């Protein structure tokens, strides 16, 4: 028998904090100046009219208005086309 009680291991008890990514304002909702529209890793959704990109690829409104999502065909440098998503803020 052991003279002291064995302690359990705690090697898998750590977890990272959630990132809270995704679309914050949906299509047709009202956006104020500086309000976050999309939090993302990389530019999955591109900035359109009256939308700017933050240092961590966050899209935010530059003017007050209505949020609109759209798709547009973009031509890559090798000649192939890809559908890209854009978000715009249309002023009221």
PyMOL Python script that loads the backbone (N, CA, C, O; Angstrom):
from pymol import cmd

cmd.read_pdbstr("""\
ATOM      1  N   UNK A   1       0.823  -1.190   0.000  1.00  0.00           N
ATOM      2  CA  UNK A   1       0.000   0.000   0.000  1.00  0.00           C
ATOM      3  C   UNK A   1       0.860   1.244   0.000  1.00  0.00           C
ATOM      4  O   UNK A   1       1.955   1.277   0.562  1.00  0.00           O
ATOM      5  N   UNK A   2       0.324   2.273  -0.654  1.00  0.00           N
ATOM      6  CA  UNK A   2       1.054   3.536  -0.700  1.00  0.00           C
ATOM      7  C   UNK A   2       0.881   4.291   0.606  1.00  0.00           C
ATOM      8  O   UNK A   2      -0.156   4.210   1.265  1.00  0.00           O
ATOM      9  N   UNK A   3       1.913   5.019   0.956  1.00  0.00           N
ATOM     10  CA  UNK A   3       1.833   5.792   2.200  1.00  0.00           C
ATOM     11  C   UNK A   3       1.083   7.106   2.006  1.00  0.00           C
ATOM     12  O   UNK A   3       0.536   7.648   2.967  1.00  0.00           O
ATOM     13  N   UNK A   4       1.047   7.634   0.765  1.00  0.00           N
ATOM     14  CA  UNK A   4       0.281   8.857   0.476  1.00  0.00           C
ATOM     15  C   UNK A   4      -0.687   8.564  -0.665  1.00  0.00           C
ATOM     16  O   UNK A   4      -0.444   7.702  -1.509  1.00  0.00           O
ATOM     17  N   UNK A   5      -1.791   9.307  -0.663  1.00  0.00           N
ATOM     18  CA  UNK A   5      -2.800   9.118  -1.699  1.00  0.00           C
ATOM     19  C   UNK A   5      -2.288   9.707  -3.018  1.00  0.00           C
ATOM     20  O   UNK A   5      -1.699  10.788  -3.040  1.00  0.00           O
ATOM     21  N   UNK A   6      -2.516   8.993  -4.097  1.00  0.00           N
ATOM     22  CA  UNK A   6      -2.054   9.443  -5.410  1.00  0.00           C
ATOM     23  C   UNK A   6      -2.902  10.619  -5.890  1.00  0.00           C
ATOM     24  O   UNK A   6      -4.125  10.616  -5.749  1.00  0.00           O
ATOM     25  N   UNK A   7      -2.236  11.621  -6.457  1.00  0.00           N
ATOM     26  CA  UNK A   7      -2.933  12.800  -6.994  1.00  0.00           C
ATOM     27  C   UNK A   7      -3.273  12.553  -8.459  1.00  0.00           C
ATOM     28  O   UNK A   7      -2.507  11.914  -9.179  1.00  0.00           O
ATOM     29  N   UNK A   8      -4.417  13.057  -8.895  1.00  0.00           N
ATOM     30  CA  UNK A   8      -4.820  12.904 -10.284  1.00  0.00           C
ATOM     31  C   UNK A   8      -4.062  13.859 -11.191  1.00  0.00           C
ATOM     32  O   UNK A   8      -3.571  14.896 -10.745  1.00  0.00           O
ATOM     33  N   UNK A   9      -3.971  13.506 -12.449  1.00  0.00           N
ATOM     34  CA  UNK A   9      -3.284  14.373 -13.388  1.00  0.00           C
ATOM     35  C   UNK A   9      -4.255  15.417 -13.938  1.00  0.00           C
ATOM     36  O   UNK A   9      -5.452  15.162 -14.065  1.00  0.00           O
ATOM     37  N   UNK A  10      -3.730  16.576 -14.257  1.00  0.00           N
ATOM     38  CA  UNK A  10      -4.548  17.672 -14.772  1.00  0.00           C
ATOM     39  C   UNK A  10      -3.980  18.172 -16.090  1.00  0.00           C
ATOM     40  O   UNK A  10      -3.844  19.377 -16.301  1.00  0.00           O
ATOM     41  N   UNK A  11      -3.651  17.244 -16.968  1.00  0.00           N
ATOM     42  CA  UNK A  11      -3.000  17.656 -18.216  1.00  0.00           C
ATOM     43  C   UNK A  11      -3.993  18.101 -19.284  1.00  0.00           C
ATOM     44  O   UNK A  11      -3.627  18.891 -20.154  1.00  0.00           O
ATOM     45  N   UNK A  12      -5.235  17.623 -19.251  1.00  0.00           N
ATOM     46  CA  UNK A  12      -6.201  17.953 -20.295  1.00  0.00           C
ATOM     47  C   UNK A  12      -7.314  18.881 -19.818  1.00  0.00           C
ATOM     48  O   UNK A  12      -8.385  18.921 -20.424  1.00  0.00           O
ATOM     49  N   UNK A  13      -7.077  19.614 -18.758  1.00  0.00           N
ATOM     50  CA  UNK A  13      -8.133  20.450 -18.206  1.00  0.00           C
ATOM     51  C   UNK A  13      -8.095  21.884 -18.736  1.00  0.00           C
ATOM     52  O   UNK A  13      -8.950  22.685 -18.359  1.00  0.00           O
ATOM     53  N   UNK A  14      -7.159  22.227 -19.576  1.00  0.00           N
ATOM     54  CA  UNK A  14      -7.052  23.577 -20.101  1.00  0.00           C
ATOM     55  C   UNK A  14      -7.845  23.700 -21.398  1.00  0.00           C
ATOM     56  O   UNK A  14      -7.958  22.741 -22.163  1.00  0.00           O
ATOM     57  N   UNK A  15      -8.394  24.891 -21.636  1.00  0.00           N
ATOM     58  CA  UNK A  15      -9.138  25.150 -22.861  1.00  0.00           C
ATOM     59  C   UNK A  15      -8.951  26.618 -23.212  1.00  0.00           C
ATOM     60  O   UNK A  15      -8.809  27.463 -22.329  1.00  0.00           O
ATOM     61  N   UNK A  16      -8.953  26.914 -24.510  1.00  0.00           N
ATOM     62  CA  UNK A  16      -8.792  28.302 -24.943  1.00  0.00           C
ATOM     63  C   UNK A  16     -10.137  29.010 -24.917  1.00  0.00           C
ATOM     64  O   UNK A  16     -11.192  28.376 -24.956  1.00  0.00           O
ATOM     65  N   UNK A  17     -10.083  30.328 -24.852  1.00  0.00           N
ATOM     66  CA  UNK A  17     -11.297  31.127 -24.821  1.00  0.00           C
ATOM     67  C   UNK A  17     -11.957  31.134 -26.196  1.00  0.00           C
ATOM     68  O   UNK A  17     -11.256  31.037 -27.203  1.00  0.00           O
ATOM     69  N   UNK A  18     -13.297  31.245 -26.271  1.00  0.00           N
ATOM     70  CA  UNK A  18     -13.968  31.301 -27.570  1.00  0.00           C
ATOM     71  C   UNK A  18     -13.651  32.597 -28.297  1.00  0.00           C
ATOM     72  O   UNK A  18     -13.365  33.614 -27.666  1.00  0.00           O
ATOM     73  N   UNK A  19     -13.703  32.561 -29.619  1.00  0.00           N
ATOM     74  CA  UNK A  19     -13.310  33.708 -30.432  1.00  0.00           C
ATOM     75  C   UNK A  19     -14.472  34.609 -30.811  1.00  0.00           C
ATOM     76  O   UNK A  19     -14.253  35.763 -31.177  1.00  0.00           O
ATOM     77  N   UNK A  20     -15.705  34.115 -30.734  1.00  0.00           N
ATOM     78  CA  UNK A  20     -16.910  34.886 -31.047  1.00  0.00           C
ATOM     79  C   UNK A  20     -16.867  35.456 -32.467  1.00  0.00           C
ATOM     80  O   UNK A  20     -17.107  36.646 -32.673  1.00  0.00           O
ATOM     81  N   UNK A  21     -16.563  34.613 -33.429  1.00  0.00           N
ATOM     82  CA  UNK A  21     -16.495  35.028 -34.824  1.00  0.00           C
ATOM     83  C   UNK A  21     -17.863  34.891 -35.483  1.00  0.00           C
ATOM     84  O   UNK A  21     -18.752  34.228 -34.948  1.00  0.00           O
ATOM     85  N   UNK A  22     -18.026  35.518 -36.642  1.00  0.00           N
ATOM     86  CA  UNK A  22     -19.246  35.353 -37.413  1.00  0.00           C
ATOM     87  C   UNK A  22     -19.877  36.684 -37.782  1.00  0.00           C
ATOM     88  O   UNK A  22     -19.323  37.753 -37.525  1.00  0.00           O
ATOM     89  N   UNK A  23     -21.058  36.589 -38.396  1.00  0.00           N
ATOM     90  CA  UNK A  23     -21.803  37.765 -38.830  1.00  0.00           C
ATOM     91  C   UNK A  23     -22.551  38.330 -37.630  1.00  0.00           C
ATOM     92  O   UNK A  23     -23.308  37.616 -36.972  1.00  0.00           O
ATOM     93  N   UNK A  24     -22.338  39.615 -37.346  1.00  0.00           N
ATOM     94  CA  UNK A  24     -22.964  40.263 -36.200  1.00  0.00           C
ATOM     95  C   UNK A  24     -24.213  41.037 -36.604  1.00  0.00           C
ATOM     96  O   UNK A  24     -25.156  41.122 -35.818  1.00  0.00           O
ATOM     97  N   UNK A  25     -24.245  41.600 -37.802  1.00  0.00           N
ATOM     98  CA  UNK A  25     -25.416  42.314 -38.311  1.00  0.00           C
ATOM     99  C   UNK A  25     -25.862  41.635 -39.594  1.00  0.00           C
ATOM    100  O   UNK A  25     -25.075  41.517 -40.533  1.00  0.00           O
ATOM    101  N   UNK A  26     -27.111  41.185 -39.651  1.00  0.00           N
ATOM    102  CA  UNK A  26     -27.605  40.458 -40.810  1.00  0.00           C
ATOM    103  C   UNK A  26     -28.052  41.421 -41.907  1.00  0.00           C
ATOM    104  O   UNK A  26     -28.051  42.638 -41.718  1.00  0.00           O
ATOM    105  N   UNK A  27     -28.430  40.868 -43.040  1.00  0.00           N
ATOM    106  CA  UNK A  27     -28.860  41.641 -44.197  1.00  0.00           C
ATOM    107  C   UNK A  27     -30.157  42.388 -43.870  1.00  0.00           C
ATOM    108  O   UNK A  27     -31.120  41.787 -43.393  1.00  0.00           O
ATOM    109  N   UNK A  28     -30.176  43.681 -44.125  1.00  0.00           N
ATOM    110  CA  UNK A  28     -31.349  44.495 -43.872  1.00  0.00           C
ATOM    111  C   UNK A  28     -31.372  45.172 -42.523  1.00  0.00           C
ATOM    112  O   UNK A  28     -32.257  45.988 -42.267  1.00  0.00           O
ATOM    113  N   UNK A  29     -30.426  44.863 -41.649  1.00  0.00           N
ATOM    114  CA  UNK A  29     -30.420  45.498 -40.332  1.00  0.00           C
ATOM    115  C   UNK A  29     -29.716  46.852 -40.411  1.00  0.00           C
ATOM    116  O   UNK A  29     -28.969  47.125 -41.350  1.00  0.00           O
ATOM    117  N   UNK A  30     -29.969  47.691 -39.410  1.00  0.00           N
ATOM    118  CA  UNK A  30     -29.411  49.034 -39.381  1.00  0.00           C
ATOM    119  C   UNK A  30     -28.043  49.018 -38.702  1.00  0.00           C
ATOM    120  O   UNK A  30     -27.854  48.371 -37.672  1.00  0.00           O
ATOM    121  N   UNK A  31     -27.088  49.745 -39.299  1.00  0.00           N
ATOM    122  CA  UNK A  31     -25.736  49.833 -38.752  1.00  0.00           C
ATOM    123  C   UNK A  31     -25.420  51.284 -38.449  1.00  0.00           C
ATOM    124  O   UNK A  31     -25.719  52.176 -39.243  1.00  0.00           O
ATOM    125  N   UNK A  32     -24.813  51.510 -37.297  1.00  0.00           N
ATOM    126  CA  UNK A  32     -24.335  52.844 -36.937  1.00  0.00           C
ATOM    127  C   UNK A  32     -22.861  52.941 -37.310  1.00  0.00           C
ATOM    128  O   UNK A  32     -22.234  51.946 -37.674  1.00  0.00           O
ATOM    129  N   UNK A  33     -22.320  54.145 -37.216  1.00  0.00           N
ATOM    130  CA  UNK A  33     -20.909  54.353 -37.549  1.00  0.00           C
ATOM    131  C   UNK A  33     -20.046  53.572 -36.559  1.00  0.00           C
ATOM    132  O   UNK A  33     -20.198  53.722 -35.347  1.00  0.00           O
ATOM    133  N   UNK A  34     -19.149  52.745 -37.072  1.00  0.00           N
ATOM    134  CA  UNK A  34     -18.236  51.969 -36.239  1.00  0.00           C
ATOM    135  C   UNK A  34     -18.779  50.650 -35.744  1.00  0.00           C
ATOM    136  O   UNK A  34     -18.059  49.912 -35.072  1.00  0.00           O
ATOM    137  N   UNK A  35     -20.029  50.323 -36.052  1.00  0.00           N
ATOM    138  CA  UNK A  35     -20.579  49.060 -35.562  1.00  0.00           C
ATOM    139  C   UNK A  35     -19.998  47.895 -36.357  1.00  0.00           C
ATOM    140  O   UNK A  35     -19.831  47.977 -37.574  1.00  0.00           O
ATOM    141  N   UNK A  36     -19.697  46.821 -35.653  1.00  0.00           N
ATOM    142  CA  UNK A  36     -19.066  45.650 -36.264  1.00  0.00           C
ATOM    143  C   UNK A  36     -20.119  44.851 -37.025  1.00  0.00           C
ATOM    144  O   UNK A  36     -21.182  44.539 -36.489  1.00  0.00           O
ATOM    145  N   UNK A  37     -19.812  44.524 -38.285  1.00  0.00           N
ATOM    146  CA  UNK A  37     -20.733  43.753 -39.126  1.00  0.00           C
ATOM    147  C   UNK A  37     -20.312  42.286 -39.141  1.00  0.00           C
ATOM    148  O   UNK A  37     -21.152  41.407 -38.946  1.00  0.00           O
ATOM    149  N   UNK A  38     -19.024  42.002 -39.369  1.00  0.00           N
ATOM    150  CA  UNK A  38     -18.525  40.624 -39.446  1.00  0.00           C
ATOM    151  C   UNK A  38     -17.191  40.548 -38.713  1.00  0.00           C
ATOM    152  O   UNK A  38     -16.319  41.395 -38.907  1.00  0.00           O
ATOM    153  N   UNK A  39     -17.036  39.523 -37.866  1.00  0.00           N
ATOM    154  CA  UNK A  39     -15.735  39.200 -37.284  1.00  0.00           C
ATOM    155  C   UNK A  39     -15.277  37.901 -37.931  1.00  0.00           C
ATOM    156  O   UNK A  39     -16.002  36.907 -37.925  1.00  0.00           O
ATOM    157  N   UNK A  40     -14.056  37.913 -38.497  1.00  0.00           N
ATOM    158  CA  UNK A  40     -13.611  36.777 -39.301  1.00  0.00           C
ATOM    159  C   UNK A  40     -12.106  36.629 -39.214  1.00  0.00           C
ATOM    160  O   UNK A  40     -11.390  37.553 -38.826  1.00  0.00           O
ATOM    161  N   UNK A  41     -11.646  35.447 -39.584  1.00  0.00           N
ATOM    162  CA  UNK A  41     -10.215  35.185 -39.730  1.00  0.00           C
ATOM    163  C   UNK A  41      -9.928  35.103 -41.222  1.00  0.00           C
ATOM    164  O   UNK A  41     -10.386  34.175 -41.889  1.00  0.00           O
ATOM    165  N   UNK A  42      -9.188  36.049 -41.747  1.00  0.00           N
ATOM    166  CA  UNK A  42      -8.995  36.151 -43.183  1.00  0.00           C
ATOM    167  C   UNK A  42     -10.185  36.872 -43.798  1.00  0.00           C
ATOM    168  O   UNK A  42     -11.194  37.096 -43.130  1.00  0.00           O
ATOM    169  N   UNK A  43     -10.069  37.231 -45.058  1.00  0.00           N
ATOM    170  CA  UNK A  43     -11.136  37.982 -45.716  1.00  0.00           C
ATOM    171  C   UNK A  43     -12.053  37.038 -46.473  1.00  0.00           C
ATOM    172  O   UNK A  43     -12.029  36.997 -47.703  1.00  0.00           O
ATOM    173  N   UNK A  44     -12.866  36.276 -45.741  1.00  0.00           N
ATOM    174  CA  UNK A  44     -13.874  35.435 -46.375  1.00  0.00           C
ATOM    175  C   UNK A  44     -14.959  36.296 -46.993  1.00  0.00           C
ATOM    176  O   UNK A  44     -15.480  35.981 -48.063  1.00  0.00           O
ATOM    177  N   UNK A  45     -15.300  37.392 -46.309  1.00  0.00           N
ATOM    178  CA  UNK A  45     -16.255  38.374 -46.820  1.00  0.00           C
ATOM    179  C   UNK A  45     -15.488  39.671 -47.014  1.00  0.00           C
ATOM    180  O   UNK A  45     -14.772  40.114 -46.116  1.00  0.00           O
ATOM    181  N   UNK A  46     -15.636  40.285 -48.189  1.00  0.00           N
ATOM    182  CA  UNK A  46     -14.875  41.477 -48.536  1.00  0.00           C
ATOM    183  C   UNK A  46     -15.646  42.737 -48.141  1.00  0.00           C
ATOM    184  O   UNK A  46     -16.871  42.713 -48.015  1.00  0.00           O
ATOM    185  N   UNK A  47     -14.920  43.825 -47.951  1.00  0.00           N
ATOM    186  CA  UNK A  47     -15.532  45.112 -47.612  1.00  0.00           C
ATOM    187  C   UNK A  47     -16.015  45.791 -48.888  1.00  0.00           C
ATOM    188  O   UNK A  47     -15.274  45.902 -49.865  1.00  0.00           O
ATOM    189  N   UNK A  48     -17.272  46.245 -48.866  1.00  0.00           N
ATOM    190  CA  UNK A  48     -17.855  46.936 -50.009  1.00  0.00           C
ATOM    191  C   UNK A  48     -17.976  48.421 -49.730  1.00  0.00           C
ATOM    192  O   UNK A  48     -17.093  49.026 -49.121  1.00  0.00           O
ATOM    193  N   UNK A  49     -19.085  49.006 -50.185  1.00  0.00           N
ATOM    194  CA  UNK A  49     -19.305  50.438 -50.029  1.00  0.00           C
ATOM    195  C   UNK A  49     -19.580  50.777 -48.573  1.00  0.00           C
ATOM    196  O   UNK A  49     -20.371  50.105 -47.911  1.00  0.00           O
ATOM    197  N   UNK A  50     -18.924  51.822 -48.078  1.00  0.00           N
ATOM    198  CA  UNK A  50     -19.079  52.346 -46.723  1.00  0.00           C
ATOM    199  C   UNK A  50     -18.743  51.322 -45.645  1.00  0.00           C
ATOM    200  O   UNK A  50     -19.261  51.398 -44.531  1.00  0.00           O
ATOM    201  N   UNK A  51     -17.874  50.363 -45.974  1.00  0.00           N
ATOM    202  CA  UNK A  51     -17.415  49.353 -45.013  1.00  0.00           C
ATOM    203  C   UNK A  51     -15.902  49.359 -45.046  1.00  0.00           C
ATOM    204  O   UNK A  51     -15.297  49.452 -46.114  1.00  0.00           O
ATOM    205  N   UNK A  52     -15.287  49.260 -43.873  1.00  0.00           N
ATOM    206  CA  UNK A  52     -13.830  49.242 -43.794  1.00  0.00           C
ATOM    207  C   UNK A  52     -13.383  47.976 -43.066  1.00  0.00           C
ATOM    208  O   UNK A  52     -14.173  47.331 -42.377  1.00  0.00           O
ATOM    209  N   UNK A  53     -12.090  47.628 -43.232  1.00  0.00           N
ATOM    210  CA  UNK A  53     -11.529  46.416 -42.665  1.00  0.00           C
ATOM    211  C   UNK A  53     -10.570  46.772 -41.536  1.00  0.00           C
ATOM    212  O   UNK A  53      -9.725  47.654 -41.689  1.00  0.00           O
ATOM    213  N   UNK A  54     -10.701  46.086 -40.403  1.00  0.00           N
ATOM    214  CA  UNK A  54      -9.797  46.285 -39.282  1.00  0.00           C
ATOM    215  C   UNK A  54      -8.535  45.458 -39.436  1.00  0.00           C
ATOM    216  O   UNK A  54      -8.379  44.724 -40.412  1.00  0.00           O
ATOM    217  N   UNK A  55      -7.629  45.579 -38.466  1.00  0.00           N
ATOM    218  CA  UNK A  55      -6.346  44.886 -38.543  1.00  0.00           C
ATOM    219  C   UNK A  55      -6.501  43.374 -38.428  1.00  0.00           C
ATOM    220  O   UNK A  55      -5.644  42.636 -38.913  1.00  0.00           O
ATOM    221  N   UNK A  56      -7.575  42.893 -37.797  1.00  0.00           N
ATOM    222  CA  UNK A  56      -7.823  41.452 -37.684  1.00  0.00           C
ATOM    223  C   UNK A  56      -8.918  41.005 -38.657  1.00  0.00           C
ATOM    224  O   UNK A  56      -9.608  40.018 -38.400  1.00  0.00           O
ATOM    225  N   UNK A  57      -9.080  41.724 -39.766  1.00  0.00           N
ATOM    226  CA  UNK A  57     -10.036  41.429 -40.851  1.00  0.00           C
ATOM    227  C   UNK A  57     -11.491  41.621 -40.418  1.00  0.00           C
ATOM    228  O   UNK A  57     -12.398  41.105 -41.071  1.00  0.00           O
ATOM    229  N   UNK A  58     -11.722  42.347 -39.341  1.00  0.00           N
ATOM    230  CA  UNK A  58     -13.080  42.658 -38.916  1.00  0.00           C
ATOM    231  C   UNK A  58     -13.670  43.723 -39.832  1.00  0.00           C
ATOM    232  O   UNK A  58     -13.009  44.716 -40.136  1.00  0.00           O
ATOM    233  N   UNK A  59     -14.912  43.523 -40.273  1.00  0.00           N
ATOM    234  CA  UNK A  59     -15.584  44.498 -41.123  1.00  0.00           C
ATOM    235  C   UNK A  59     -16.488  45.367 -40.260  1.00  0.00           C
ATOM    236  O   UNK A  59     -17.273  44.853 -39.463  1.00  0.00           O
ATOM    237  N   UNK A  60     -16.378  46.688 -40.419  1.00  0.00           N
ATOM    238  CA  UNK A  60     -17.197  47.611 -39.640  1.00  0.00           C
ATOM    239  C   UNK A  60     -17.714  48.722 -40.536  1.00  0.00           C
ATOM    240  O   UNK A  60     -17.151  49.000 -41.594  1.00  0.00           O
ATOM    241  N   UNK A  61     -18.806  49.359 -40.093  1.00  0.00           N
ATOM    242  CA  UNK A  61     -19.491  50.377 -40.895  1.00  0.00           C
ATOM    243  C   UNK A  61     -18.782  51.713 -40.766  1.00  0.00           C
ATOM    244  O   UNK A  61     -18.368  52.106 -39.675  1.00  0.00           O
ATOM    245  N   UNK A  62     -18.646  52.412 -41.897  1.00  0.00           N
ATOM    246  CA  UNK A  62     -18.080  53.752 -41.902  1.00  0.00           C
ATOM    247  C   UNK A  62     -19.152  54.826 -41.899  1.00  0.00           C
ATOM    248  O   UNK A  62     -18.874  55.976 -41.562  1.00  0.00           O
ATOM    249  N   UNK A  63     -20.380  54.465 -42.271  1.00  0.00           N
ATOM    250  CA  UNK A  63     -21.508  55.392 -42.271  1.00  0.00           C
ATOM    251  C   UNK A  63     -22.727  54.690 -41.696  1.00  0.00           C
ATOM    252  O   UNK A  63     -22.775  53.461 -41.641  1.00  0.00           O
ATOM    253  N   UNK A  64     -23.702  55.463 -41.272  1.00  0.00           N
ATOM    254  CA  UNK A  64     -24.958  54.907 -40.778  1.00  0.00           C
ATOM    255  C   UNK A  64     -25.826  54.516 -41.955  1.00  0.00           C
ATOM    256  O   UNK A  64     -25.962  55.282 -42.909  1.00  0.00           O
ATOM    257  N   UNK A  65     -26.419  53.326 -41.897  1.00  0.00           N
ATOM    258  CA  UNK A  65     -27.273  52.879 -42.994  1.00  0.00           C
ATOM    259  C   UNK A  65     -27.716  51.440 -42.826  1.00  0.00           C
ATOM    260  O   UNK A  65     -27.663  50.871 -41.736  1.00  0.00           O
ATOM    261  N   UNK A  66     -28.158  50.865 -43.940  1.00  0.00           N
ATOM    262  CA  UNK A  66     -28.684  49.505 -43.974  1.00  0.00           C
ATOM    263  C   UNK A  66     -27.620  48.552 -44.504  1.00  0.00           C
ATOM    264  O   UNK A  66     -26.931  48.862 -45.476  1.00  0.00           O
ATOM    265  N   UNK A  67     -27.488  47.400 -43.871  1.00  0.00           N
ATOM    266  CA  UNK A  67     -26.493  46.399 -44.266  1.00  0.00           C
ATOM    267  C   UNK A  67     -27.050  45.572 -45.416  1.00  0.00           C
ATOM    268  O   UNK A  67     -28.186  45.102 -45.356  1.00  0.00           O
ATOM    269  N   UNK A  68     -26.247  45.395 -46.462  1.00  0.00           N
ATOM    270  CA  UNK A  68     -26.612  44.564 -47.612  1.00  0.00           C
ATOM    271  C   UNK A  68     -25.441  43.645 -47.959  1.00  0.00           C
ATOM    272  O   UNK A  68     -24.295  44.084 -48.057  1.00  0.00           O
ATOM    273  N   UNK A  69     -25.755  42.361 -48.143  1.00  0.00           N
ATOM    274  CA  UNK A  69     -24.763  41.379 -48.598  1.00  0.00           C
ATOM    275  C   UNK A  69     -25.009  41.100 -50.073  1.00  0.00           C
ATOM    276  O   UNK A  69     -26.154  41.052 -50.524  1.00  0.00           O
ATOM    277  N   UNK A  70     -23.912  40.915 -50.831  1.00  0.00           N
ATOM    278  CA  UNK A  70     -24.035  40.610 -52.260  1.00  0.00           C
ATOM    279  C   UNK A  70     -22.866  39.721 -52.661  1.00  0.00           C
ATOM    280  O   UNK A  70     -21.863  39.613 -51.955  1.00  0.00           O
ATOM    281  N   UNK A  71     -23.032  39.081 -53.833  1.00  0.00           N
ATOM    282  CA  UNK A  71     -21.963  38.269 -54.405  1.00  0.00           C
ATOM    283  C   UNK A  71     -21.527  38.877 -55.723  1.00  0.00           C
ATOM    284  O   UNK A  71     -22.336  39.434 -56.465  1.00  0.00           O
ATOM    285  N   UNK A  72     -20.233  38.764 -56.006  1.00  0.00           N
ATOM    286  CA  UNK A  72     -19.685  39.335 -57.228  1.00  0.00           C
ATOM    287  C   UNK A  72     -18.623  38.386 -57.761  1.00  0.00           C
ATOM    288  O   UNK A  72     -17.875  37.788 -56.988  1.00  0.00           O
ATOM    289  N   UNK A  73     -18.556  38.246 -59.079  1.00  0.00           N
ATOM    290  CA  UNK A  73     -17.525  37.425 -59.702  1.00  0.00           C
ATOM    291  C   UNK A  73     -16.236  38.220 -59.784  1.00  0.00           C
ATOM    292  O   UNK A  73     -16.220  39.335 -60.306  1.00  0.00           O
ATOM    293  N   UNK A  74     -15.151  37.647 -59.269  1.00  0.00           N
ATOM    294  CA  UNK A  74     -13.843  38.280 -59.312  1.00  0.00           C
ATOM    295  C   UNK A  74     -12.927  37.431 -60.183  1.00  0.00           C
ATOM    296  O   UNK A  74     -12.952  36.203 -60.101  1.00  0.00           O
ATOM    297  N   UNK A  75     -12.126  38.075 -61.008  1.00  0.00           N
ATOM    298  CA  UNK A  75     -11.176  37.379 -61.865  1.00  0.00           C
ATOM    299  C   UNK A  75      -9.822  37.345 -61.173  1.00  0.00           C
ATOM    300  O   UNK A  75      -9.287  38.382 -60.780  1.00  0.00           O
ATOM    301  N   UNK A  76      -9.272  36.142 -61.027  1.00  0.00           N
ATOM    302  CA  UNK A  76      -7.961  35.984 -60.417  1.00  0.00           C
ATOM    303  C   UNK A  76      -6.880  36.258 -61.457  1.00  0.00           C
ATOM    304  O   UNK A  76      -7.181  36.457 -62.634  1.00  0.00           O
ATOM    305  N   UNK A  77      -5.629  36.268 -61.024  1.00  0.00           N
ATOM    306  CA  UNK A  77      -4.522  36.596 -61.919  1.00  0.00           C
ATOM    307  C   UNK A  77      -4.278  35.510 -62.964  1.00  0.00           C
ATOM    308  O   UNK A  77      -3.701  35.786 -64.016  1.00  0.00           O
ATOM    309  N   UNK A  78      -4.712  34.279 -62.688  1.00  0.00           N
ATOM    310  CA  UNK A  78      -4.530  33.210 -63.673  1.00  0.00           C
ATOM    311  C   UNK A  78      -5.705  33.123 -64.642  1.00  0.00           C
ATOM    312  O   UNK A  78      -5.738  32.222 -65.479  1.00  0.00           O
ATOM    313  N   UNK A  79      -6.669  34.038 -64.548  1.00  0.00           N
ATOM    314  CA  UNK A  79      -7.786  34.075 -65.485  1.00  0.00           C
ATOM    315  C   UNK A  79      -9.034  33.374 -64.990  1.00  0.00           C
ATOM    316  O   UNK A  79     -10.089  33.515 -65.609  1.00  0.00           O
ATOM    317  N   UNK A  80      -8.961  32.627 -63.904  1.00  0.00           N
ATOM    318  CA  UNK A  80     -10.139  31.934 -63.393  1.00  0.00           C
ATOM    319  C   UNK A  80     -11.006  32.914 -62.611  1.00  0.00           C
ATOM    320  O   UNK A  80     -10.517  33.908 -62.074  1.00  0.00           O
ATOM    321  N   UNK A  81     -12.297  32.615 -62.556  1.00  0.00           N
ATOM    322  CA  UNK A  81     -13.224  33.481 -61.831  1.00  0.00           C
ATOM    323  C   UNK A  81     -13.699  32.792 -60.556  1.00  0.00           C
ATOM    324  O   UNK A  81     -13.862  31.572 -60.519  1.00  0.00           O
ATOM    325  N   UNK A  82     -13.916  33.584 -59.520  1.00  0.00           N
ATOM    326  CA  UNK A  82     -14.351  33.090 -58.229  1.00  0.00           C
ATOM    327  C   UNK A  82     -15.458  34.006 -57.732  1.00  0.00           C
ATOM    328  O   UNK A  82     -15.368  35.225 -57.877  1.00  0.00           O
ATOM    329  N   UNK A  83     -16.518  33.419 -57.136  1.00  0.00           N
ATOM    330  CA  UNK A  83     -17.571  34.226 -56.521  1.00  0.00           C
ATOM    331  C   UNK A  83     -17.109  34.665 -55.148  1.00  0.00           C
ATOM    332  O   UNK A  83     -16.738  33.833 -54.321  1.00  0.00           O
ATOM    333  N   UNK A  84     -17.129  35.969 -54.898  1.00  0.00           N
ATOM    334  CA  UNK A  84     -16.742  36.521 -53.610  1.00  0.00           C
ATOM    335  C   UNK A  84     -17.936  37.207 -52.980  1.00  0.00           C
ATOM    336  O   UNK A  84     -18.770  37.778 -53.682  1.00  0.00           O
ATOM    337  N   UNK A  85     -18.023  37.155 -51.649  1.00  0.00           N
ATOM    338  CA  UNK A  85     -19.090  37.817 -50.915  1.00  0.00           C
ATOM    339  C   UNK A  85     -18.619  39.207 -50.507  1.00  0.00           C
ATOM    340  O   UNK A  85     -17.477  39.389 -50.083  1.00  0.00           O
ATOM    341  N   UNK A  86     -19.505  40.178 -50.640  1.00  0.00           N
ATOM    342  CA  UNK A  86     -19.244  41.545 -50.244  1.00  0.00           C
ATOM    343  C   UNK A  86     -20.339  42.003 -49.297  1.00  0.00           C
ATOM    344  O   UNK A  86     -21.467  41.511 -49.352  1.00  0.00           O
ATOM    345  N   UNK A  87     -20.002  42.946 -48.428  1.00  0.00           N
ATOM    346  CA  UNK A  87     -20.998  43.563 -47.558  1.00  0.00           C
ATOM    347  C   UNK A  87     -20.930  45.069 -47.762  1.00  0.00           C
ATOM    348  O   UNK A  87     -19.845  45.651 -47.759  1.00  0.00           O
ATOM    349  N   UNK A  88     -22.091  45.704 -47.939  1.00  0.00           N
ATOM    350  CA  UNK A  88     -22.195  47.137 -48.138  1.00  0.00           C
ATOM    351  C   UNK A  88     -23.075  47.727 -47.054  1.00  0.00           C
ATOM    352  O   UNK A  88     -23.913  47.037 -46.472  1.00  0.00           O
ATOM    353  N   UNK A  89     -22.877  49.014 -46.788  1.00  0.00           N
ATOM    354  CA  UNK A  89     -23.770  49.772 -45.929  1.00  0.00           C
ATOM    355  C   UNK A  89     -24.354  50.883 -46.800  1.00  0.00           C
ATOM    356  O   UNK A  89     -23.638  51.791 -47.222  1.00  0.00           O
ATOM    357  N   UNK A  90     -25.655  50.805 -47.064  1.00  0.00           N
ATOM    358  CA  UNK A  90     -26.314  51.788 -47.906  1.00  0.00           C
ATOM    359  C   UNK A  90     -26.897  52.884 -47.025  1.00  0.00           C
ATOM    360  O   UNK A  90     -27.730  52.597 -46.165  1.00  0.00           O
ATOM    361  N   UNK A  91     -26.472  54.159 -47.222  1.00  0.00           N
ATOM    362  CA  UNK A  91     -26.975  55.237 -46.375  1.00  0.00           C
ATOM    363  C   UNK A  91     -28.457  55.456 -46.573  1.00  0.00           C
ATOM    364  O   UNK A  91     -28.995  55.251 -47.661  1.00  0.00           O
ATOM    365  N   UNK A  92     -29.114  55.880 -45.492  1.00  0.00           N
ATOM    366  CA  UNK A  92     -30.556  56.120 -45.542  1.00  0.00           C
ATOM    367  C   UNK A  92     -30.827  57.542 -45.967  1.00  0.00           C
ATOM    368  O   UNK A  92     -31.985  57.945 -46.070  1.00  0.00           O
TER     369      UNK A  92
END
""", "prot")
cmd.dss("prot")
cmd.show_as("cartoon", "prot")
cmd.util.cbc("prot")
cmd.orient("prot")
